[in-house]
């Protein structure tokens, strides 16, 4: 029997065993986040205990929370994200980077992640949604000639709306370069609108 099966039966122990070492506990959970080993309820349920533990919140905790957000079987990950954000402990940039990687790899579905982040924004977390989306976009935007991932237009639309709500400014090179491409697809239009928002209306409108 592969070791991950026996270990997965005990994932609920890690946050309580290491209550002052949130990132270490989260690191023990990350091997169970891969799609083929995904023990959804068992791992997802650890997001809140990890959120309430002490110690730094780094890449491992961000990965657990990003993976849980992409699993829309429960409202809990949204609640957890907002709870951590209210304490000023949310590693938004790292959650964004992990979100981008999970979406590119197909570990989570774009439609589920957009739905979760949209709920976060509607409940007042638009600044957090923007920071997460901004960190995810460099991984998500297609290279020249590459086919965009399904649902990416919806992700960019949500990012633009969140940027507008929180008055975000600051050019993102990958957004700028994509906005400058020729074409009139819905995705390019949304990217140009986002770029315009971030540059104060001086960007591409094409």
Secondary structure as the mmCIF struct_conf table of DSSP 4:
data_model
#
loop_
_struct_conf.conf_type_id
_struct_conf.id
_struct_conf.beg_label_comp_id
_struct_conf.beg_label_asym_id
_struct_conf.beg_label_seq_id
_struct_conf.end_label_comp_id
_struct_conf.end_label_asym_id
_struct_conf.end_label_seq_id
HELX_RH_AL_P HELX_RH_AL_P1 UNK A 3 UNK A 8
TURN_TY1_P TURN_TY1_P1 UNK A 9 UNK A 10
HELX_RH_3T_P HELX_RH_3T_P1 UNK A 11 UNK A 13
HELX_RH_AL_P HELX_RH_AL_P2 UNK A 14 UNK A 17
TURN_TY1_P TURN_TY1_P2 UNK A 18 UNK A 20
HELX_RH_AL_P HELX_RH_AL_P3 UNK A 22 UNK A 30
HELX_RH_3T_P HELX_RH_3T_P2 UNK A 31 UNK A 33
BEND BEND1 UNK A 34 UNK A 34
HELX_RH_3T_P HELX_RH_3T_P3 UNK A 35 UNK A 37
HELX_RH_AL_P HELX_RH_AL_P4 UNK A 40 UNK A 44
TURN_TY1_P TURN_TY1_P3 UNK A 45 UNK A 45
HELX_RH_AL_P HELX_RH_AL_P5 UNK A 46 UNK A 51
TURN_TY1_P TURN_TY1_P4 UNK A 52 UNK A 52
BEND BEND2 UNK A 53 UNK A 53
BEND BEND3 UNK A 55 UNK A 55
HELX_RH_AL_P HELX_RH_AL_P6 UNK A 59 UNK A 69
TURN_TY1_P TURN_TY1_P5 UNK A 70 UNK A 70
TURN_TY1_P TURN_TY1_P6 UNK A 72 UNK A 73
BEND BEND4 UNK A 75 UNK A 75
HELX_RH_AL_P HELX_RH_AL_P7 UNK A 76 UNK A 86
TURN_TY1_P TURN_TY1_P7 UNK A 87 UNK A 88
HELX_RH_AL_P HELX_RH_AL_P8 UNK A 92 UNK A 105
TURN_TY1_P TURN_TY1_P8 UNK A 106 UNK A 106
BEND BEND5 UNK A 107 UNK A 108
HELX_RH_AL_P HELX_RH_AL_P9 UNK A 110 UNK A 120
HELX_RH_PI_P HELX_RH_PI_P1 UNK A 121 UNK A 125
HELX_RH_AL_P HELX_RH_AL_P10 UNK A 126 UNK A 140
BEND BEND6 UNK A 141 UNK A 141
HELX_LH_PP_P HELX_LH_PP_P1 UNK A 142 UNK A 143
TURN_TY1_P TURN_TY1_P9 UNK A 144 UNK A 145
HELX_LH_PP_P HELX_LH_PP_P2 UNK A 146 UNK A 149
TURN_TY1_P TURN_TY1_P10 UNK A 150 UNK A 151
HELX_RH_AL_P HELX_RH_AL_P11 UNK A 152 UNK A 166
TURN_TY1_P TURN_TY1_P11 UNK A 167 UNK A 167
HELX_RH_AL_P HELX_RH_AL_P12 UNK A 173 UNK A 179
TURN_TY1_P TURN_TY1_P12 UNK A 180 UNK A 180
BEND BEND7 UNK A 181 UNK A 182
HELX_RH_AL_P HELX_RH_AL_P13 UNK A 186 UNK A 198
TURN_TY1_P TURN_TY1_P13 UNK A 199 UNK A 201
BEND BEND8 UNK A 203 UNK A 203
#
